[in-house]
Amino acid sequence: MRKKKLVGTDNLKVYSQDTNSEFAKLISENLENIILKDNSIVTGTVEKVDDKYVHVFIKGAKSSGLVDINEIPHAELDSLDEGKQIEVFLERTEDRNGNIVLSIEKARRAKSWKKIEQAFEKQEKVSGIIKNTVKGGVVVEIFGVFAFCPNSQVADKPIKNMNEYMNKPMEFQIIKIDNVRMNVIASRRQLIEQEKNKNKEKVIKNYKVGEIVEGTIKAVQSYGCFVSIESLDCLLHSSEVSHLKISNLNDMFTVGEKIKVKILEIDTENMRMSLSVKAMIPDPFETIKDKFKIGNKYDVKIVKLTDFGAFAEMQEGVVGLIHSSEIKHMQRNINPKSVFKIGDVVKVSLKEVDIEKRKISLSYKDCTPNPIDEFIAKYPVNTIVDAKVVTKKDFGIFCNTGDSDIDIFVHYKQLDYIESSKALDNFNKGDSVKVKVIDIKDEKVNGSIRALKKDPFTFFDGKKVGDIVSTRVVEVQDNGLKVDVGPDRYQVTLRKSELAIEKSDQRPNRFSAGDSIDAAILEIDQQKRKVKLSVKKLEQQQADEAIEKYGSTSSGQSLAGILGEALGKKDQKKD
């Protein structure tokens, strides 16, 4: 018996009974230099199809491979005739049973992934179909591989209804792949923008700066309008709409409206064009100074009302501001809506024109009678009027004559010569009072009630420092005594330090309300109506006088003795 001889390739062993036989020779020739690798795509030949498997012959394999019939669509299954060449994925050259493991589905996937890689490397367009939606995006089938496309990359604008995009062939661009996880990210927006950019380049080449063109309003925003010129969306900024200030662009433009614009700027790098409407209209501010003169009066139309004033149109494109302080005399913070309505035609005077800042200041009150002039004509300074208290504040009262809009203000110091806020306690809203007009300045009228009374300070007319006056204690205070002087009871504060020469006697509580006290005038200011009194100065004067007349401390006689003697002699003279 002949010994078995081994023939074959590196990964396939074949045993033959007869190495010289034609069959062994044929196998040897067919297997020579064939190397099968796991996880690779190979071409096989269909041997037969049964209920479970497709039997495929792979050249170089020691046995036929099996492909699960469930991997193959029914439409393709019928075409798998014996002898047909098909591509399969070789998972393993040999399983534990010695069979070759094949897959048609994996072969297709591997081929698809190869196409994915090539398309990504070359940045080619690929056809894809959106199959379903997931969180944050959609699933797109590309070459049989499922890719993820974020919502922001499906289109170049927000999508209201994704159903319109489902199950329709569309072009995508693969922007990222992960070979390990076999993940794919695709974008449709990039292709759209690329196409737009190509179109933008074509459009931009057709236009020049300064050219007037027609466009269509595509969108209206708070900051401006987007105008479509051919396929290029251009910005018409709100500052370029009008020489007027426009508060709401929706009041001026409608989406779909045709509009003529002037090209201000062309940005070839970013493929943008800036537009203007007002550039086609002469600037009315350039002729303002020629047409309108400061101080002159003009009829204007109220076009806008705000909390701080009213805007009035002087001519088309020229709007000035009537500030709230320029609406009514004597009232600076008046609400413009209480005086004007939109559309009112009123007369104003031109106060100021600032061409650089494009501001015009107008005055309504300058064209209306000033009630202060009427008041002055009727009640000049020093006039005594009958009035009623209309308002009472911590700092004074406001009075009105009843025939004028002008209130007369009386500060609490002008209520009484006592000059104390306590004087306010004697006045209430609705009280009838006589008021003297003492000052009219800056459209304000000041009055006085005390001016109608005799000034108690006249008691000091002709008096001088050192003169002795009699006082009456009105109030005992911690820091001294409040006393009144003279028949009209002018009030003065005797400071604690001025109550006596001796500190032990400088106690205010030594005195009571109603006590009479003699004091010397320490200071007197006729202009400011101020006077200071001192008992201490009086005692010092008396001491100096007694020493001069009756002796001195150097004679051995005490100051008390000298004063006692002097007072005794005064008493003798009285007797």
Number of C-alpha atoms within 10 A of each C-alpha: 4 6 8 11 11 11 17 19 15 11 13 16 13 14 12 16 13 14 15 9 10 10 12 18 14 10 14 16 11 14 20 14 12 15 13 19 13 14 16 15 21 16 14 21 21 20 17 15 18 8 7 11 16 24 21 27 21 20 17 19 19 18 15 19 25 19 21 15 18 12 14 17 9 10 8 8 14 10 9 18 13 14 13 13 15 13 18 25 24 24 18 16 21 16 10 6 6 11 16 23 19 30 20 19 17 18 20 18 15 18 17 16 20 13 16 20 18 12 16 19 12 9 12 13 15 19 14 24 22 23 14 15 17 11 7 10 15 22 21 28 17 23 19 15 19 20 23 21 26 19 20 15 20 22 17 13 10 11 13 7 8 14 11 9 16 17 14 12 15 15 18 25 21 25 16 16 17 10 10 6 7 11 13 22 19 27 23 24 21 18 17 17 14 11 11 15 16 12 15 21 16 13 15 18 10 7 14 14 13 16 11 18 13 13 20 20 21 17 17 19 12 11 12 18 25 21 29 19 19 13 13 21 21 22 20 24 17 20 15 19 20 16 20 17 12 13 10 14 16 15 8 9 15 15 14 13 11 15 14 14 24 21 20 18 14 19 10 12 7 10 18 17 22 20 28 23 21 17 18 13 11 11 15 13 20 10 10 16 12 8 8 14 15 13 14 10 18 15 13 21 19 21 16 19 18 12 12 15 21 26 23 27 19 18 13 9 16 18 25 23 21 26 21 21 19 23 26 21 19 19 12 12 15 19 18 22 14 7 11 17 15 14 13 13 15 14 17 25 21 21 17 15 19 11 12 7 7 13 15 21 20 29 24 20 19 19 15 13 11 14 16 22 12 14 18 14 10 11 16 16 16 14 13 18 16 13 20 22 21 17 15 17 10 10 12 18 24 21 26 21 21 11 8 12 14 20 24 27 24 25 21 23 19 21 26 20 21 19 14 12 15 13 16 19 7 8 15 14 13 13 12 16 16 17 28 23 23 18 15 16 8 7 14 14 20 21 29 24 21 20 18 13 12 10 16 18 18 14 14 20 8 7 14 14 13 17 13 18 17 13 23 20 21 19 17 18 14 10 14 20 25 18 24 21 18 16 8 15 18 19 21 19 20 23 19 20 18 21 25 18 16 11 11 7 13 19 16 19 12 9 15 14 13 12 12 15 14 14 23 22 20 19 13 17 11 13 6 7 12 12 18 17 27 26 24 20 20 24 19 15 14 15 18 14 14 20 18 11 11 13 17 16 12 7 7 8 13 14 16 11 14 20 20 13 14 19 14 12 12 11 10 9 8 7 6
